[in-house]
Amino acid sequence: MDHEKVAASLAELGNSHRLSVFRFLVKAGHDGASVGDIQKGLGIPASTLSHHLARMAKVGLIRQEKHSRTIVCIAEYGHLENLIGFLQEECCAGVRIAHEPEPL
């Protein structure tokens, strides 16, 4: 992932409501949850929730599928894994390894 995409995704998760929605969807699993279930589960007003979902979909954190008259939101686990990988890829790369003490 490039730096700008990671920054945009993390910025969206930096909002308390969007972070709650994303965690709710991660718990829901690969089948996702309907907008109505998210709204009931988190107590977020419909218009506010719609705004948050649109922002999350725009950066690829979630996808939305229409099933008849119901909109189902699904966490994009691949995107989440890429974010985590980006954050971890250079873990400890700049840390010097301490030398073991000389034997006595």
ABEGO torsion letter per residue (X at the ends): XBAAAAAAAAAAAABAAAAAAAAAAAAAEAAEBBAAAAAAAAGBBAAAAAAAAAAAAAAGABBBBBBEABBBBBBBAAAAAAAAAAAAAABGAABBBBBBBBBX
